[in-house]
Amino acid sequence: MTSHREEGNALFASGSYSAATESYSKAIELEKDVLACLNRAAAFLKLDRFKEAVDDCDDVLARAAAAKLEEKTLAKVRSVASMLFHAD
């Protein structure tokens, strides 16, 4: 069975960023998937929805502080944050 995040990843890869945000939102809501939150932030960046991207990154950082997330997850946060600061 494909997770909502995996579905979002496929949509993102095909350039369907708006649909990807919907799948990632389901993953966040139903599966409590923190990586989906980062992926949704990246999709929001592609859609020039910067405030929502920042909000998702802030949410992940808050969760990281509370749950001491793995370094791999924190590295992904830094990657998305870097894209925010280099967005055209």
N, C-alpha and C positions, 0 to 999 in steps of 0.2 A: 504494500500500500504506500502510495506516495504521500509525503507530508505536505502541508501547505507551504512550508518554506521551500521544499524542492520544486513544487509547482511554481512558486514565485521566481525561483532561480531560472527555471526554463523560460518563463515569460520575460524576465530581465534580459537573458541572453539573446532573445529574439527581438529585443527593442520595444516590447510592450510594457513600458514602465508603469503606466497607470494601472493596468491589470495586475502587474507584479505587486504594487503597493497593497492592493486588495487581498491578494494571497498572503502576503507577509502579515497584514493586519489580522487575518484569521489565525495564522500561526501564533502570533503574539497573544491573542485573546484566548484561543482554545488550547494551545499547546504550551503556553508560557515560554516560548522559544526566544531567548535573548539574542541569538544570532540573527533571527528574522528581523529584529528591531534594527540592527545594523544594516542589514540588507535593504530594509525599507528606507533607511536614511540615504543609502546610495541611490535608490530609485527616485527619491524625492529630489536629490541633487540633479539627476538627469532631467527632471521636470521643472527645474528652477524653482522649486518649493523649499527655499533655504531655511525658513523658520522651522518648518516641520522636520527637516533633516537635523537641525541643531537640537530640537526638542527630543528626537529619538536618541541622539548621542548623549544628551544630558541624562536621559532615562537609563541608558546602559551604564553610564558612569556611576549613577546613584546605586544601581543594582550591584555593580562591581565593588563598590565600597562596602555594601552590606553583605555580599556573599563571597567576597574575595575570589572573583572569577579568574579563570586560568589566564596565563600570559598571552596565549593564542587569541583569546577574545579581546583582551586589552590592546593587542597589536592591531586587530581589525578596527577598533575604535579610533586608534591613532591614524590609521589609513583613511578612514572616512573623514575624520577631522581635517586631515591634510588636504583632501579633495575640496573641502569647504573653503579653505583659505586660498586655494588656487583655482577656484571656479571663475570662469570668464563671465 
